[in-house]
Amino acid sequence: MKSLNRLFRPKTIAVVGGGAWCRLVIEQCQKMGFDGVIWPVHPKAEELAGLPVYRDIASLPGAPDATFVGVNRFATIEVVRDLAAREAGGAVCFASGFLEAQAEDAEGAELQVQLLEAAGEMPILGPNCYGFINYLDGALLWPDQHGGKRVETGVALITQSSNIAINLTMQTRGLPIAYVVAAGNQAQSGIAEIGEALLEDDRVTALGLHIEGFGDLRAFEALAAKARALGKPIIALKVGKSAEAQAATVSHTASLAGGDAGASALLARLGIPRLEDLPAFLETLKLLHVTGPLASNRLGSISCSGGEASLAADTAHALPVVFPPLNDSQSTNLRAALGPMVALANPLDYHTYIWRDTEAMIRAFSAMMDPSLAMTLLVVDFPRGDRCSASDWDCAIDAAIGTHQATGGNVAMVATLPELLPEAVAEKLMAAGVVPFCGLREALTACAAASQPLPNDAAPLLLPTPTVEPSLIPEAEAKLRLSDYGLRVPQSIQAKSPGAARAAAADIGFPVVLKGEGIAHKSEVGAVVLGLTTGSDVSTAASQMPAQHFLVEEMVPGAVAELLIGVVKDPAHGFVLTLAAGGTLTEILQDSASLLLPASEASIEAALEGLKIAPILAGFRGRPGANRAAILAAIKAVQAYVLAEAEGLEEIEINPLLCTPDDAVAADALMRRKDFMR
């Protein structure tokens, strides 16, 4: 496929069709001041929106850079074929009734195949697609209302939902939008490819993605690499829960890695912060447009009310941001600026006696600024303009701008209520390099997202293999296979009867563990007994188990903690590695972290440190800690097996991994896979 750049930055636009949609496309380009050429195409009309009409694509004076194809699905295929023959720059396919309609119309899937064949190497958006708006050049291949305006620079937005795209253009938060693209069916051009093309425009400062599903994982890796090379941040609002990741529910791992754990792990690996709602999504883009990524999550807060200072502190409490205590320099400078009557703290209530004194406000605000802070937030809510006068708030606007100019640091003005920062004020602040935040929680969420560290994993993802009908591998066999890759497992002997189990226990030496084989959740059905110390105890326990075959193992004493190591193949995102509190705590604590394979040692270490049981692993209240090197070796052994034996593998679970001061031993192993003849 050729580059999308010609399509998104056209000099010549063709509009095919005569309906109201096509007329609106032309009129919006005219209204927005598009300075290129527009060619309406219709077999019978003489004029459309005041422009002369051409009979067909062959009649056009040249090959159009971008074409809006606003005809039915059958005619769309023919128009796209004609455009490709003329080597046009690309097309927006507005018509529906293709692959998205296959549940109701068997013909839809075949028509999409025909559409792709007709396009060949020519880029297309859609089908079932509204198209795009280029607010930089006034080029709108967009058959509906929108709320944007021309800008010199701004952020780019891509969504799979045309309605969400419309809503995003209607924001009144002062966010300058450079592009809006609705991806539609993504039959040919996916979100990642579109994103690469938009990032290549020097006027685009950041990219926001609304994602329902990822599709081509390699394309998203390429997008993330392009963004890093260009120094432009990407954020995402990922919706939907991954039903694919929940297909296997035999183990705890499948439950923990279900939902959209794979999606979160993928975005984290790519260095794309994930937002959970549209307001925070827009506020984060606003921050990134002005400052780019933040160097840290250390913030300062200034307000003229103790209530607002407390609100800022409490709101930040549940978010990964911090308000560090004032250092000596800040305290000295603030005392000089505010006098002895103000209690100095961060967040700071500076009182109101310097209000209207812009220079005094700048001195106070600047005194809070420190190189150790990534952002300083000035909390100011404006009165509603229809009933009140906001003229008395001009000093706050001037002080915010003056503080940024005086210090060169990152400054934001924050309205605790989103509606109490007028759009005109937001635009003025943004033009001066001050971030105008609509909403306190949104502001703090944006700062957390913008300070997300870069990923540690640079290796290509292990792509999901084709789904198979797996078998449950016997525990002893599963442990043997994993031990070949370095996993430490207990000494064990398989037994086909209670008597044989008794003899095996004598050979291993007491105490022992007895397990019934062929059962996934052994503890739930009484198929595992620990600490058996005599032969009769072993044979009695075996006779009471719901199993015909048994596994006798050595007891591993002295466990500091128990971990779960699991891998589930998620068809949408790759192989998800889950690390969690293990044993009986797995379901109680729901304490887990997910990574995608292959995972670097640094990523694994960070995931372990993020678990609630991390203090126990490190040694809690004078108790011995677990052997971290042995734990890492166990995780790496599981990863090594998956990387080497991915074909046919659906799931692995080690639960528990017994973590002692000296070792890490897999007490139980579950494996589901299909073995192929080699």
C-alpha positions in Angstrom: 0.0 0.0 0.0 1.2 3.5 -0.8 1.7 6.3 1.7 -1.4 7.9 3.2 0.2 11.3 3.3 -1.2 12.4 -0.1 -4.7 11.4 1.0 -4.6 13.3 4.3 -2.9 16.4 2.9 -4.6 16.9 -0.4 -4.4 19.6 -3.0 -7.2 18.2 -5.1 -10.4 16.6 -3.8 -13.0 14.7 -5.7 -16.5 14.1 -4.3 -18.4 11.3 -6.0 -22.2 11.3 -5.6 -25.0 13.8 -5.6 -26.7 13.3 -2.2 -26.8 15.7 0.7 -23.7 14.0 2.2 -21.6 14.9 -0.8 -22.9 18.4 -0.9 -22.0 18.9 2.8 -18.4 17.6 2.1 -18.0 20.3 -0.5 -19.6 23.1 1.5 -17.5 22.3 4.6 -14.3 22.5 2.6 -15.4 25.8 1.2 -16.4 27.1 4.6 -13.1 26.0 6.2 -11.1 27.8 3.5 -9.6 24.9 1.7 -7.3 26.5 -1.0 -7.1 23.5 -3.3 -9.4 22.3 -6.1 -12.6 20.4 -5.6 -14.1 18.2 -8.4 -17.7 17.0 -7.9 -18.4 13.8 -9.9 -22.0 12.7 -10.9 -23.3 11.1 -14.1 -26.3 13.4 -14.5 -25.9 16.6 -12.4 -24.6 19.8 -13.9 -23.7 21.6 -10.7 -23.1 20.8 -7.1 -22.5 23.4 -4.3 -21.8 26.0 -7.1 -19.1 23.9 -8.8 -19.3 22.3 -12.2 -19.7 18.5 -12.2 -17.7 15.9 -14.0 -19.4 12.8 -15.4 -17.0 10.2 -14.1 -13.5 9.6 -12.8 -12.1 9.3 -16.3 -13.3 12.9 -17.1 -11.4 14.6 -14.2 -8.6 16.9 -15.2 -6.2 14.9 -13.2 -5.8 12.2 -10.5 -7.3 13.5 -7.3 -5.3 13.4 -4.1 -8.3 12.5 -2.0 -11.8 11.3 -3.0 -15.0 11.0 -0.9 -16.9 8.1 -2.4 -20.5 8.7 -1.4 -22.4 6.2 -3.5 -23.9 2.7 -2.7 -21.6 -0.2 -1.9 -21.8 -1.8 -5.4 -20.9 1.5 -7.1 -18.2 2.2 -4.5 -16.2 -0.8 -5.8 -16.3 0.5 -9.4 -15.4 4.0 -8.4 -12.5 2.8 -6.3 -11.3 0.6 -9.2 -11.4 3.7 -11.5 -9.5 5.8 -9.0 -6.8 3.2 -8.6 -6.4 3.0 -12.4 -5.8 6.7 -12.4 -3.3 6.4 -9.5 -5.3 8.6 -7.2 -4.0 9.4 -3.8 -6.7 7.6 -1.9 -10.4 7.4 -1.1 -12.8 7.5 1.8 -15.4 4.8 1.4 -18.6 6.0 3.0 -20.9 3.2 2.1 -21.9 0.5 4.6 -22.9 -3.1 3.9 -19.5 -4.7 3.7 -17.8 -7.0 6.3 -19.6 -5.3 9.2 -22.9 -6.5 7.8 -22.0 -10.2 7.3 -24.3 -11.4 10.1 -27.3 -10.0 8.3 -26.0 -10.1 4.7 -23.8 -13.0 3.4 -22.8 -10.8 0.5 -21.0 -8.2 2.6 -17.8 -10.2 3.2 -17.4 -10.9 -0.5 -18.0 -7.3 -1.4 -15.2 -6.3 1.0 -12.9 -8.7 -0.8 -13.8 -7.1 -4.1 -13.3 -3.6 -2.7 -9.8 -4.5 -1.6 -9.0 -6.0 -5.0 -10.3 -2.9 -6.7 -8.2 -0.6 -4.5 -5.0 -2.5 -5.1 -2.1 -0.3 -3.8 -4.3 2.8 -3.5 -5.0 3.7 0.1 -8.6 3.6 1.3 -10.3 4.5 4.6 -13.3 2.4 5.6 -15.6 1.2 4.3 -18.5 2.3 6.5 -16.4 5.3 7.3 -17.1 9.0 7.8 -13.6 9.9 6.6 -11.3 12.6 8.1 -11.0 16.3 8.9 -7.7 18.1 8.3 -8.0 21.3 10.4 -4.5 22.4 9.4 -5.3 22.8 5.7 -9.1 23.0 5.8 -9.6 19.7 3.9 -12.7 17.9 5.2 -13.8 14.7 3.6 -16.5 14.5 6.3 -20.3 14.2 5.6 -21.6 15.5 8.9 -21.4 18.4 11.4 -18.2 19.0 13.3 -17.2 21.5 16.0 -13.6 22.3 15.1 -11.8 25.2 13.5 -8.6 25.9 11.6 -5.4 25.6 13.6 -1.7 26.0 13.0 -0.6 23.0 15.2 -2.5 20.5 17.2 -3.2 16.9 18.2 -4.4 14.1 15.9 -7.3 11.9 16.9 -8.2 8.5 15.4 -11.3 6.5 16.4 -13.2 3.5 15.1 -16.4 5.3 16.0 -17.6 8.1 13.7 -20.0 9.3 16.4 -17.2 9.6 19.0 -15.2 11.4 16.4 -18.0 14.0 16.0 -18.3 14.4 19.8 -14.5 14.9 20.2 -14.7 17.8 17.7 -17.4 19.4 19.8 -15.2 19.8 22.9 -15.0 23.3 24.4 -11.8 22.7 26.4 -9.4 24.7 24.2 -7.7 21.6 22.8 -6.4 22.4 19.3 -7.2 19.5 17.0 -5.1 19.1 13.8 -6.8 15.9 12.5 -9.8 13.7 13.2 -9.9 10.4 11.4 -12.7 7.8 11.6 -11.2 4.4 10.6 -14.4 2.5 9.9 -14.0 -1.1 9.0 -10.2 -0.8 8.6 -10.4 -3.2 5.7 -7.1 -1.9 4.4 -5.8 1.1 6.4 -5.7 0.3 10.1 -5.4 2.7 13.1 -1.7 2.1 13.4 -1.0 2.9 9.7 -3.2 6.0 9.9 -1.4 7.0 13.1 2.1 6.8 11.4 0.9 9.0 8.5 -0.5 11.7 10.9 2.6 11.7 13.1 4.8 12.5 10.0 3.1 15.9 9.8 5.4 18.3 11.6 2.4 20.3 12.8 1.0 17.4 14.8 2.2 17.4 18.4 0.6 14.3 19.9 -1.7 11.4 18.9 -4.8 10.1 20.6 -6.3 6.7 19.8 -9.7 5.5 20.6 -9.3 1.7 20.2 -11.9 -1.1 20.1 -9.5 -3.8 18.9 -5.8 -3.8 17.9 -5.6 -6.1 14.9 -2.1 -6.1 13.4 0.2 -6.1 16.5 3.3 -5.6 14.3 1.7 -2.4 12.9 1.2 -1.1 16.4 4.9 -1.9 17.3 5.9 0.1 14.2 3.6 3.0 15.2 5.2 3.1 18.7 8.7 3.0 17.2 7.8 5.9 14.8 6.4 8.0 17.7 9.6 7.5 19.7 11.8 8.3 16.8 9.8 11.6 16.2 9.6 12.4 19.9 5.8 12.6 19.7 3.7 11.0 22.5 0.7 8.7 21.9 -2.1 8.0 24.4 -5.1 5.6 24.1 -8.6 5.1 25.3 -9.1 1.3 24.9 -12.6 0.1 25.3 -14.1 -3.4 25.5 -13.1 -6.5 27.3 -11.2 -9.2 25.6 -13.5 -12.2 25.3 -10.7 -14.1 23.6 -8.5 -13.9 26.7 -11.2 -15.5 28.7 -11.6 -18.5 26.4 -9.5 -20.7 28.8 -10.9 -20.7 32.3 -9.3 -23.9 33.7 -6.7 -22.0 35.8 -6.4 -19.0 38.1 -4.1 -17.5 35.4 -6.9 -17.5 32.9 -9.1 -15.6 35.3 -6.4 -13.1 36.3 -5.4 -12.5 32.7 -8.9 -12.3 31.4 -10.8 -9.1 30.6 -8.4 -6.7 29.1 -5.2 -7.4 31.0 -3.6 -8.2 27.6 -4.6 -4.9 26.2 -3.2 -3.0 29.2 0.0 -5.0 29.0 0.3 -4.3 25.3 -0.2 -0.5 25.7 2.3 -0.4 28.6 4.8 -2.3 26.5 4.4 0.1 23.6 4.8 3.1 25.9 1.2 4.3 25.3 -0.5 5.6 28.4 -4.0 4.3 28.8 -6.9 6.6 29.8 -10.3 5.3 31.0 -12.6 8.1 29.9 -13.0 10.8 27.3 -12.5 13.8 29.6 -9.2 12.5 30.9 -8.2 11.5 27.4 -8.7 15.1 26.1 -7.0 16.7 29.1 -4.0 14.5 28.7 -3.7 15.4 25.0 -3.9 19.0 26.1 -1.0 18.6 28.5 1.1 16.7 25.9 0.4 19.4 23.3 1.8 22.1 25.5 4.6 20.4 27.4 5.1 16.9 26.0 5.8 14.1 28.4 6.5 15.0 32.0 9.9 14.2 33.6 8.3 12.9 36.8 5.1 12.6 38.7 6.1 15.2 41.3 3.7 18.1 41.4 3.1 21.4 43.2 -0.4 22.8 43.9 -1.4 26.4 44.8 -4.9 27.6 45.6 -6.4 30.4 47.6 -8.6 28.1 49.7 -7.7 25.5 52.2 -10.7 23.5 50.9 -9.2 23.3 47.5 -5.7 22.4 48.8 -7.3 19.5 50.8 -9.3 18.5 47.7 -6.2 18.4 45.6 -4.3 16.3 48.2 -7.2 13.8 48.6 -7.8 13.5 44.8 -4.1 12.7 44.2 -4.1 10.1 47.0 -5.5 7.3 44.8 -3.4 8.3 41.7 0.3 7.7 40.9 1.3 11.4 41.5 2.9 13.0 44.5 2.9 16.4 46.2 6.4 16.4 47.8 7.0 18.4 50.9 8.5 21.9 50.3 12.3 22.1 50.3 14.3 24.8 52.0 14.5 27.0 48.9 10.7 26.9 48.3 10.0 27.6 52.0 12.3 30.6 52.1 11.0 32.1 48.8 7.4 31.5 49.8 7.9 33.1 53.2 9.4 36.1 51.5 6.5 36.4 49.1 3.6 35.7 51.4 4.8 36.8 54.9 4.4 35.1 58.2 0.6 34.5 58.3 0.5 31.8 55.7 1.1 28.1 56.7 3.5 26.8 54.1 2.8 23.4 52.6 2.3 21.5 49.3 -0.6 21.7 48.3 -0.5 25.4 49.4 -3.3 27.6 50.4 -1.8 31.1 49.8 -5.0 32.9 51.0 -6.6 35.8 49.1 -4.9 38.9 50.3 -2.6 39.1 47.3 -5.5 38.7 44.9 -5.6 41.4 42.2 -1.9 42.2 42.8 -0.6 40.4 39.7 3.1 41.0 40.5 2.6 39.6 44.0 0.8 36.6 42.7 3.6 35.9 40.2 6.2 36.2 43.0 4.2 33.7 45.2 3.6 31.3 42.3 7.2 31.4 41.2 8.4 30.7 44.7 6.5 27.4 44.6 8.2 26.5 41.4 11.2 24.2 41.7 13.3 22.1 39.2 12.3 19.0 41.1 8.6 19.5 40.2 7.3 18.4 36.8 4.3 20.6 36.9 2.8 23.3 39.2 -1.0 23.5 39.3 -2.8 26.8 40.0 -6.3 26.0 41.1 -8.7 28.6 39.9 -12.5 28.3 39.1 -14.1 31.0 37.1 -17.6 32.3 37.7 -20.3 31.4 35.1 -20.3 34.0 32.4 -24.1 34.2 31.9 -24.8 35.5 35.4 -21.6 36.8 36.7 -18.5 38.9 35.7 -15.2 37.2 35.4 -13.2 40.5 35.1 -11.8 40.1 38.6 -10.1 36.9 37.5 -7.9 38.5 34.8 -5.2 38.8 37.5 -5.1 35.0 37.8 -4.7 34.6 34.1 -1.9 37.1 33.9 -0.2 35.7 36.9 -0.3 32.1 35.5 1.2 33.3 32.2 3.7 35.6 34.0 4.9 32.7 36.2 5.5 30.5 33.2 7.4 33.3 31.5 9.4 34.1 34.6 10.4 30.6 35.5 10.3 28.6 32.3 8.7 25.8 34.2 5.5 23.8 33.5 2.5 25.7 34.7 -1.2 24.7 34.6 -4.4 26.4 35.6 -6.9 23.9 37.0 -10.7 24.4 37.4 -11.9 21.9 40.0 -15.2 21.8 38.1 -14.7 21.2 34.3 -17.3 23.7 33.3 -15.7 26.5 35.3 -12.8 27.2 32.9 -14.2 29.2 29.9 -13.0 28.1 26.4 -11.7 31.6 25.6 -9.6 31.5 28.8 -8.3 28.0 28.0 -7.3 29.1 24.5 -5.5 32.2 25.8 -3.6 30.2 28.4 -2.6 27.5 25.9 -1.4 30.1 23.4 0.9 31.4 26.2 2.3 27.9 27.1 0.1 27.3 30.2 -1.9 24.1 30.4 -5.6 24.9 31.0 -7.1 21.9 32.8 -10.9 21.3 33.0 -11.4 19.3 36.1 -9.1 18.5 39.1 -9.2 14.7 38.8 -8.8 15.0 35.0 -5.7 17.2 35.6 -4.1 14.8 38.0 -4.9 11.8 35.8 -3.3 13.6 32.9 -0.2 14.3 34.9 0.1 10.7 35.9 -0.4 9.5 32.3 2.1 12.0 30.9 4.8 10.9 33.5 4.4 7.2 32.7 8.0 5.8 32.3 9.2 4.5 29.0 8.9 0.7 28.5 11.7 -1.7 29.2 10.8 -4.2 26.5 12.2 -3.5 23.1 12.1 -7.0 21.7 9.3 -7.8 19.2 6.2 -9.4 20.7 5.7 -13.1 20.6 2.7 -13.2 18.3 -0.2 -15.5 19.2 -0.2 -18.8 17.5 -3.3 -20.4 15.9 -5.9 -21.5 18.4 -6.0 -25.3 19.0 -8.0 -27.8 21.0 -5.5 -28.5 23.8 -5.0 -31.4 26.1 -4.3 -31.2 29.8 -0.7 -32.4 30.2 -0.2 -34.6 33.3 1.5 -32.6 36.1 4.6 -34.8 36.2 5.1 -34.5 32.4 4.5 -30.7 32.6 7.1 -30.3 35.3 9.5 -32.5 33.3 9.1 -30.3 30.2 9.6 -27.1 32.2 12.5 -28.4 34.1 14.3 -29.0 30.8 14.3 -25.1 30.5 15.6 -24.6 34.0 12.5 -24.6 36.3 13.3 -26.1 39.7 10.8 -28.8 40.6 10.5 -31.2 43.6 11.7 -34.8 43.5 8.7 -36.9 42.5 7.6 -40.4 41.6 4.4 -41.4 39.8 2.2 -44.2 41.2 -0.6 -46.2 39.8 -2.1 -47.4 43.1 -2.3 -46.4 46.8 0.3 -49.1 47.5 2.6 -47.9 44.9 2.2 -44.4 46.3 3.2 -45.7 49.7 6.4 -47.3 48.3 7.2 -44.1 46.4 7.0 -42.1 49.6 9.5 -44.4 51.3 11.9 -44.0 48.4 11.6 -40.1 48.4 11.7 -39.8 52.2 9.2 -38.3 54.6 7.4 -35.9 54.8 5.8 -36.0 51.3 3.0 -34.4 49.3 0.4 -36.7 47.6 -1.5 -35.5 44.6 -4.2 -37.1 42.4 -3.3 -36.8 38.7 -5.4 -35.6 35.9 -7.2 -32.9 38.0 -6.8 -29.2 37.4 -8.0 -27.8 40.7 -6.7 -30.4 43.1 -7.2 -28.6 46.4 -10.9 -28.0 45.6 -11.7 -31.7 45.4 -9.4 -33.1 48.0 -6.8 -34.3 45.5 -3.8 -32.9 47.3 -2.5 -33.6 50.8 0.5 -32.1 52.4 2.9 -33.2 55.1 2.3 -36.9 55.1 4.8 -38.5 57.5 4.1 -42.3 57.3 3.4 -44.9 54.7 0.0 -45.7 56.1 -0.9 -42.0 55.9 0.0 -42.0 52.2 -2.0 -45.1 51.3 -5.0 -44.0 53.3 -5.0 -40.5 51.7 -4.6 -42.1 48.2 -7.6 -44.4 48.7 -9.8 -41.4 49.6 -8.8 -39.3 46.5 -11.0 -39.0 43.4 -8.1 -40.3 41.2 -6.7 -43.5 39.9 -3.1 -42.4 39.5 -1.0 -40.4 41.9 2.1 -38.2 42.2 4.3 -38.4 45.3 6.6 -35.4 45.9 9.1 -34.2 48.4 7.9 -31.5 50.7 9.7 -28.1 50.3 10.0 -26.5 53.7 10.7 -23.0 54.7 8.6 -21.1 52.2 8.6 -17.3 52.8 5.8 -16.7 50.3 4.0 -18.4 47.5 3.8 -17.0 43.9 1.8 -17.8 40.8 3.5 -17.7 37.4 1.1 -18.1 34.6 1.1 -17.7 30.8 -2.1 -17.6 28.7 -2.3 -17.2 25.0 -4.5 -14.2 24.2 -5.4 -14.3 20.5 -5.8 -10.5 20.5 -2.6 -9.5 22.2 0.0 -12.3 22.4 1.1 -14.4 25.3 0.2 -12.8 28.6 2.6 -13.5 31.5 0.9 -13.2 34.9 2.7 -12.8 38.2 0.5 -13.0 41.3 0.2 -13.9 44.9 0.0 -17.7 44.8 -1.5 -20.6 46.7 -4.6 -19.9 48.7 -4.1 -16.1 48.4 -4.6 -16.0 44.6 -8.3 -15.6 44.7 -8.5 -13.7 48.0 -5.9 -10.9 47.2 -6.4 -10.7 43.4 -2.8 -9.4 43.5 -1.4 -9.7 40.0 0.6 -8.0 37.3 0.6 -8.8 33.6 3.3 -8.5 30.9 3.5 -9.7 27.4 6.3 -12.0 26.3 9.1 -11.7 25.8 9.5 -9.7 29.0 12.8 -8.1 30.0 14.3 -8.8 33.4 13.7 -5.1 34.3 10.0 -5.5 33.4 9.7 -8.6 35.5 11.5 -7.0 38.4 9.1 -4.0 38.2 6.1 -6.3 38.1 7.2 -8.2 41.2 7.8 -4.9 43.0 4.3 -3.8 42.2 2.6 -6.7 43.9 1.1 -6.3 47.3 3.2 -9.2 48.6 6.4 -7.5 47.5 7.3 -6.5 51.1 7.0 -10.2 52.2 9.3 -11.3 49.3 11.8 -8.7 50.4 11.7 -9.7 54.1 9.0 -8.2 56.4 9.5 -7.1 60.0 12.8 -8.9 60.4 11.7 -12.1 58.8 13.9 -13.6 56.0 13.2 -12.6 52.5 12.8 -14.8 49.4 15.7 -15.6 47.1 15.0 -13.0 44.3 17.5 -14.5 41.9 15.8 -17.9 42.2 12.4 -16.3 41.6 13.7 -14.6 38.5 15.2 -17.8 37.3 11.9 -19.6 37.6 10.1 -16.9 35.7 12.7 -16.9 33.0 12.5 -20.7 32.7 8.7 -20.5 32.1 9.3 -17.7 29.5 12.1 -19.7 27.8 9.7 -22.7 27.4 7.0 -20.6 25.9 9.3 -18.9 23.5 10.7 -22.2 22.3 7.4 -24.2 22.4 4.7 -21.6 21.5 3.1 -23.6 18.7 0.2 -25.5 20.2 0.5 -24.0 23.7 -2.6 -22.4 25.3 -1.7 -22.1 28.9 0.8 -22.7 31.7 0.4 -22.2 35.4 2.9 -22.6 38.2 0.9 -22.3 41.5 2.3 -22.2 43.9 6.0 -21.4 43.3 7.4 -21.9 46.8 9.7 -19.1 47.5 12.3 -19.8 50.2 15.3 -17.9 51.4 17.5 -20.2 49.2 15.3 -21.4 46.4 12.1 -21.1 44.3 10.5 -24.5 43.6 7.4 -25.2 41.4 5.1 -27.2 43.8 2.4 -27.5 41.1 2.3 -27.1 37.4 -0.6 -27.0 34.9 -0.1 -27.1 31.2 -2.6 -27.1 28.4 -1.3 -27.6 24.9 -1.6 -29.7 21.7 1.5 -31.6 20.7 2.3 -31.8 17.0 4.2 -34.5 15.2 7.7 -33.4 14.4 
